[in-house]
């Protein structure tokens, strides 16, 4: 299903996105050496309740996971890159953490992800990988606008990641979002310009470039959810929800957006 939102629904999406951005910013500030992943999950739950929202994850049970997920945020550490199931683990100095968070508020969902290193300054290779996903995300957003095609966005993301030297997995990527978290169209992190669905004002997309340092192959953890790099290398993930407007793409999940 591809859902096109009206102006009232897009306005509600801005409020949802603002809350998502606020939660992720707060969780990043709180996360430090010794923080337990289950603490992060509990903080996310508390902020969802305080914000009058609902989790997109706790009851989520897709075909690729061992559902329901049962937690409020994805916490992926080091070689884990997607769908990291929170568990009893205290963050260590230098851990590379990716947090992926999605909620629904007033009938509209928003989804975002960040990666960062706790404790010591990020090693150059980790900092470069995180930066590459952020730059790829910016390129994808710049390519998204009315009349553009999904392939234009995918190609823009893939060009940055390829130039940075990272293998690209296209099994999991960005997606449409609206009244539910995962909708069509699928937005792969590499593709051919000029192909695919033509973007229209009112369409929401969650764009999410992610990479693994030296492989494109994923393996599923014993928990049935967490996806890790097949070689054990480090990973990074960046994501924003954007709304296609008459003029381009508006980022809804930036930290610091006003909340009513």
C-alpha positions in Angstrom: 0.0 0.0 0.0 1.2 3.5 -0.9 -0.5 6.1 1.3 -0.7 9.8 0.4 -1.4 12.1 3.4 -3.5 15.2 3.3 -2.3 18.5 4.9 -3.9 17.7 8.2 -2.2 14.3 8.4 1.1 15.8 7.4 0.8 18.3 10.2 0.2 15.4 12.6 3.2 13.7 11.1 5.3 16.7 12.0 4.3 16.3 15.7 5.1 12.6 15.6 8.5 13.2 14.0 9.3 15.9 16.5 8.7 13.5 19.3 10.9 10.8 17.6 13.7 13.3 17.2 13.5 14.4 20.8 13.5 10.8 22.1 16.5 9.8 20.1 18.4 12.9 21.1 17.6 12.3 24.7 18.6 8.7 24.6 21.9 9.6 22.9 22.7 12.1 25.7 21.8 9.6 28.4 23.8 6.7 26.9 27.2 6.3 28.3 29.7 3.6 29.4 27.9 1.3 31.7 24.4 2.1 30.4 22.4 -1.1 30.0 20.5 -1.7 26.8 17.4 -2.6 28.9 17.7 0.9 30.5 17.6 2.5 27.1 14.5 0.4 26.2 12.8 1.5 29.5 13.6 5.2 28.9 12.1 4.9 25.4 9.0 3.3 26.9 8.6 6.1 29.5 9.0 8.8 26.8 6.4 7.2 24.6 3.9 7.2 27.4 4.8 10.8 28.4 4.4 11.9 24.8 1.0 10.3 24.4 2.2 8.0 21.6 2.2 4.3 20.9 5.2 2.0 20.1 5.5 0.6 16.5 7.7 -2.2 17.8 6.4 -3.8 20.9 3.7 -5.9 19.1 5.5 -6.0 15.8 5.7 -9.5 14.3 6.8 -9.5 10.6 7.8 -12.7 8.7 11.5 -12.0 9.0 11.5 -11.8 12.9 10.7 -14.1 15.7 7.8 -11.9 16.9 6.4 -10.2 18.6 9.4 -7.9 19.1 8.4 -7.2 22.7 10.5 -4.0 23.2 10.3 -0.3 22.4 13.5 0.5 20.5 16.1 -1.4 18.4 19.5 -1.3 20.1 22.3 -2.6 17.8 25.9 -2.6 19.0 29.1 -3.0 17.0 28.5 -5.8 14.5 24.8 -5.6 15.0 23.2 -3.3 12.4 19.4 -3.8 12.3 16.6 -4.9 14.5 18.8 -5.2 17.6 16.8 -6.8 20.4 17.4 -5.0 23.7 19.0 -7.4 26.2 21.1 -7.4 29.4 24.3 -5.7 28.1 26.1 -2.8 29.6 27.8 -0.5 27.0 31.6 -0.6 27.0 34.0 2.2 26.2 34.2 2.6 22.5 31.0 0.6 21.6 29.4 1.7 18.4 25.6 2.0 19.1 22.7 2.3 16.6 19.3 3.2 18.0 16.3 2.8 15.7 13.0 4.1 17.0 9.4 4.3 15.6 6.1 5.4 17.1 2.6 6.3 16.1 0.9 9.4 17.5 -2.6 10.7 16.5 -2.7 8.1 13.8 0.6 8.9 12.0 3.9 7.1 12.4 7.5 8.3 12.2 10.8 6.4 12.2 14.4 7.5 12.7 17.8 6.0 13.5 21.2 7.3 14.8 24.6 5.8 15.3 27.3 7.0 17.7 30.2 5.8 19.8 30.1 5.9 23.6 33.0 6.8 25.8 36.2 7.4 24.0 36.4 9.4 20.8 35.2 7.3 17.9 38.0 5.5 16.0 38.6 7.0 12.6 37.1 4.1 10.8 33.9 4.1 12.9 33.6 7.9 12.6 34.0 7.6 8.8 31.4 4.9 8.5 28.8 6.9 10.6 29.6 10.0 8.5 29.1 8.1 5.3 25.6 7.0 6.3 24.7 10.5 7.3 26.0 11.9 4.0 24.1 9.2 2.1 21.0 10.1 3.9 21.4 13.8 3.1 22.0 12.9 -0.6 18.8 10.8 -0.6 16.8 13.5 0.9 18.1 16.0 -1.6 17.1 13.7 -4.5 13.5 13.3 -3.1 10.9 15.7 -4.3 7.7 15.9 -6.3 8.2 14.2 -9.7 11.4 12.3 -8.7 11.4 8.6 -8.8 12.3 6.1 -6.0 15.3 5.0 -8.1 16.6 8.6 -8.0 16.7 8.5 -4.2 18.2 5.0 -4.2 20.9 6.0 -6.7 21.8 9.1 -4.7 22.2 7.1 -1.5 24.1 4.3 -3.3 26.5 6.7 -5.0 27.7 8.1 -1.6 28.1 4.7 0.0 29.9 3.2 -3.0 32.3 6.2 -3.2 33.0 5.7 0.5 34.0 2.1 -0.3 31.2 0.2 1.5 29.4 -2.9 0.2 25.7 -2.3 -0.1 23.0 -4.7 1.0 19.6 -4.0 -0.7 17.5 -6.6 1.2 16.6 -4.0 3.8 16.2 -0.3 3.2 13.9 2.7 3.3 10.2 2.5 3.0 6.9 4.4 2.8 5.4 5.3 6.1 2.0 6.8 7.2 -0.7 5.4 9.3 1.5 2.3 9.7 5.3 2.0 10.0 6.1 -0.1 7.0 4.5 0.6 3.6 5.4 0.7 0.0 7.4 1.9 -1.8 10.6 0.1 -0.8 13.6 2.4 -1.1 16.7 0.3 -1.6 20.1 1.8 -0.6 21.3 1.5 -4.2 19.4 1.6 -7.5 19.0 3.1 -10.9 17.9 6.7 -11.4 14.7 7.2 -13.4 13.1 4.0 -12.2 10.3 3.2 -9.9 7.4 5.0 -8.3 7.1 8.7 -9.0 7.0 10.7 -5.7 4.0 12.9 -4.9 3.3 15.6 -2.3 1.9 14.0 0.8 4.0 10.8 0.6 6.1 10.1 3.7 9.3 8.1 3.3 11.6 6.7 5.9 15.1 6.8 4.3 17.7 4.7 6.0 21.2 4.1 4.6 23.1 1.5 6.7 26.4 -0.2 6.0 28.8 -2.8 7.3 32.5 -2.1 7.1 33.6 -5.0 4.8 30.6 -7.1 3.8 27.1 -7.0 2.4 26.1 -10.3 4.0 23.9 -10.4 7.1 23.4 -13.2 9.6 20.5 -13.5 12.1 21.3 -13.7 15.8 20.1 -16.5 18.0 17.4 -14.1 19.4 15.6 -14.4 16.0 15.7 -10.6 15.5 19.1 -9.0 15.6 20.9 -8.8 12.2 24.7 -8.8 12.3 27.5 -8.5 9.8 28.6 -11.9 8.6 32.2 -11.1 9.2 31.8 -9.5 12.7 32.8 -6.1 11.4 31.3 -2.8 12.7 28.2 -1.2 11.2 26.4 2.1 11.1 22.8 3.2 10.4 21.2 6.7 9.8 17.5 7.3 9.2 15.0 10.2 8.9 11.3 10.3 8.0 10.6 12.9 5.4 7.5 14.3 3.8 7.4 15.0 0.1 6.2 18.6 -0.4 5.5 20.8 -3.4 9.1 22.1 -3.1 11.1 19.0 -2.1 11.4 16.9 1.0 10.8 18.1 4.6 12.7 16.3 7.3 10.2 15.4 10.1 12.5 13.7 12.6 15.2 16.2 13.2 16.0 16.7 17.0 15.0 20.1 18.3 11.8 20.4 16.2 9.1 22.1 18.1 6.5 20.0 19.8 3.0 21.3 20.7 
